[in-house]
């Protein structure tokens, strides 16, 4: 019965994704007019194929990566408030972008594509470096509490370093703000391909490691008694978390609350094992970010809202409502 419900939820989420993808192709500064003229107008066809379609699909894959990372983080730390940015990846990515702006922004050879490539690589390298620094400070993954505290410390320190760079170079504040607020406007087919390949790799790894998350849900002592090599498997889970988060952040910037809210949405609908939870959270995260991207393009068209602002408002509002409902019932989050 539980498996049937999970399958039904997955089917519904896939149908929602298809519907949102069709809607997303028609939303933009020129509205549905480009869709109607696509067969006769090469410019309209280029708008659909080179801008709207990769952006819409890229929003889904980025959200899917964040939803997957959120489910892994909450299972790994046994904390429903854990999110993909917990281990210093967010502050590391922002510092990487700030350093890339300094390096590429002053170079006469920094063409648009080179600068964009530098920012993407800087964000990814910074996110991974933040996680590695957290692991170094925590001296491994043996102690969950130490790992969490190390992530908080690394986040504060790297965030402060980024602020110092911005104070020294205020001319990059607008570019930095675009990254911090999150945007899918720069996602193209190459970014879709990179994120899709990473999603497949991370999903396969998370599915294979899901018994570890099921064991940890019963407590570390129980997981150890089941013969699970926790230290080695935790490292693998942290690697999945860092890779998924770093790839998404590198392409779309700091998109808030998707990774935190997606697992909660799934758990409010169906109770299942971590393998299915990770998959369903990934599908939910994709639908959430795709819907937010469409709203960002539509609400004040032809201008756009930062997609990260919408996800923070919608995701934060949902979590506040969920907390209020649970407290009213005498339960916990």
JONOR-V391967 format. One record per backbone hydrogen bond with DSSP energy under -0.5 kcal/mol. NH is the residue of the N-H (numbers start at 1). CO is the residue of the C=O. E is the energy in kcal/mol with one decimal. If there is no record, write none. Layout:
<<NH;CO;E> <NH;CO;E>>
This chain:
<<5;1;-2.1> <6;2;-2.3> <7;3;-2.3> <8;4;-2.2> <9;5;-2.5> <10;6;-2.4> <11;7;-2.4> <12;8;-2.3> <13;9;-2.4> <14;10;-2.2> <15;11;-2.2> <16;12;-2.3> <17;13;-2.2> <18;14;-2.2> <19;15;-2.5> <20;16;-2.7> <21;17;-2.3> <22;18;-2.1> <23;19;-2.0> <24;20;-3.0> <25;21;-1.6> <26;22;-0.6> <26;23;-0.9> <27;24;-0.9> <28;26;-0.5> <31;28;-1.1> <33;30;-1.1> <34;31;-0.8> <36;32;-1.9> <37;33;-1.8> <38;34;-0.5> <38;35;-0.7> <40;37;-1.0> <41;37;-3.0> <42;40;-0.6> <45;41;-2.2> <46;42;-2.2> <47;43;-2.2> <48;44;-2.0> <49;45;-2.8> <50;46;-2.7> <51;46;-0.5> <51;47;-1.0> <52;47;-2.6> <53;48;-2.6> <55;51;-1.6> <56;52;-2.7> <57;53;-2.6> <58;54;-2.5> <59;55;-2.1> <60;56;-1.6> <61;57;-2.3> <62;58;-2.6> <63;59;-2.2> <64;60;-2.4> <65;61;-2.3> <66;62;-2.1> <67;63;-2.7> <68;64;-2.3> <69;65;-2.5> <70;66;-2.4> <71;67;-2.0> <72;68;-2.2> <73;69;-2.6> <74;70;-2.4> <75;71;-1.9> <76;72;-2.8> <77;73;-2.4> <78;74;-0.6> <79;74;-1.2> <82;79;-1.7> <86;83;-1.7> <88;85;-1.0> <92;88;-2.0> <93;89;-2.4> <94;90;-2.3> <95;91;-2.2> <96;92;-2.3> <97;93;-2.2> <98;94;-2.2> <99;95;-2.6> <100;96;-2.1> <101;97;-2.5> <102;98;-1.8> <103;99;-2.3> <104;100;-3.2> <105;100;-0.5> <105;101;-2.0> <106;102;-0.6> <107;104;-0.7> <110;107;-1.5> <111;109;-2.0> <115;111;-2.9> <116;112;-2.5> <117;113;-2.5> <118;114;-2.4> <119;115;-2.5> <120;116;-2.3> <121;117;-2.6> <122;118;-2.5> <123;119;-2.5> <124;120;-2.3> <125;121;-2.8> <126;122;-2.5> <127;123;-2.2> <128;124;-2.3> <129;125;-2.6> <130;126;-2.4> <131;127;-1.7> <132;128;-2.5> <133;129;-2.5> <134;130;-1.9> <135;131;-2.4> <136;132;-2.3> <137;133;-2.5> <138;134;-2.4> <139;135;-0.6> <139;136;-0.6> <140;135;-2.5> <144;142;-0.6> <147;143;-2.0> <148;144;-2.3> <149;145;-2.5> <150;146;-2.4> <151;147;-2.1> <152;148;-1.9> <153;149;-2.4> <154;150;-2.8> <155;151;-2.2> <156;152;-2.1> <157;153;-2.5> <158;154;-2.7> <159;155;-1.9> <160;156;-2.1> <161;157;-2.1> <162;158;-2.1> <163;159;-2.1> <164;160;-2.1> <165;161;-1.8> <166;162;-2.1> <167;163;-2.2> <168;164;-1.9> <169;165;-2.0> <172;169;-1.8> <173;170;-1.6> <176;172;-2.4> <177;173;-2.5> <178;174;-1.7> <179;175;-1.4> <180;176;-2.5> <181;177;-2.2> <182;178;-0.8> <182;179;-0.5> <183;252;-2.7> <187;184;-1.4> <192;188;-2.2> <193;189;-2.4> <194;190;-2.3> <195;191;-2.6> <196;192;-2.5> <197;193;-2.3> <198;194;-2.2> <199;195;-2.5> <200;196;-2.4> <201;197;-2.0> <202;198;-3.0> <203;199;-2.8> <204;200;-2.2> <205;201;-2.2> <206;202;-3.0> <207;203;-2.5> <208;204;-2.0> <209;205;-2.0> <210;206;-0.6> <210;207;-0.7> <212;209;-1.4> <213;209;-1.1> <214;210;-2.2> <215;211;-2.3> <216;212;-2.7> <217;213;-1.6> <218;214;-0.6> <218;215;-1.1> <219;216;-1.5> <223;219;-2.4> <224;220;-2.6> <225;221;-2.2> <226;222;-1.3> <227;224;-1.8> <228;223;-1.6> <230;228;-1.8> <233;229;-2.2> <234;230;-2.8> <235;231;-1.8> <236;232;-1.6> <237;233;-2.1> <238;234;-2.7> <239;235;-2.2> <240;236;-2.1> <241;237;-2.5> <242;238;-2.8> <243;239;-2.5> <244;240;-2.5> <245;241;-2.2> <246;242;-2.7> <247;243;-2.1> <248;244;-1.9> <249;245;-2.8> <250;246;-2.0> <251;247;-1.0> <251;248;-0.5> <252;248;-2.3> <253;249;-2.1> <254;179;-2.5> <255;253;-1.4> <256;254;-0.7> <261;257;-3.0> <262;258;-2.3> <263;259;-0.5> <264;260;-0.7> <265;261;-2.4> <266;262;-2.0> <267;263;-2.7> <268;264;-1.7> <269;265;-0.5> <269;266;-1.5> <270;266;-2.7> <272;270;-0.6> <277;273;-2.4> <278;274;-2.7> <279;275;-1.5> <280;276;-3.0> <281;277;-2.6> <282;278;-1.9> <283;279;-2.1> <284;280;-2.5> <285;281;-2.7> <286;282;-2.1> <287;283;-2.1> <288;284;-2.6> <289;285;-2.4> <290;286;-2.2> <291;287;-2.4> <292;288;-2.3> <293;289;-2.3> <294;290;-2.1> <295;291;-2.3> <296;292;-2.5> <297;293;-1.5> <298;294;-1.5> <299;295;-2.7> <301;298;-1.1> <303;300;-1.8> <305;296;-1.9> <307;182;-0.8> <308;181;-1.2> <308;182;-0.8> <309;306;-0.9> <310;306;-1.3> <311;307;-2.2> <312;308;-1.9> <313;309;-2.2> <314;310;-3.1> <315;311;-2.7> <316;312;-2.1> <317;313;-2.0> <318;314;-2.2> <319;315;-2.3> <320;316;-2.3> <321;317;-2.1> <322;318;-2.6> <323;319;-2.7> <324;320;-2.4> <325;321;-2.4> <326;322;-2.5> <327;323;-2.7> <328;324;-2.3> <329;325;-1.4> <330;327;-1.4> <331;326;-3.0>>
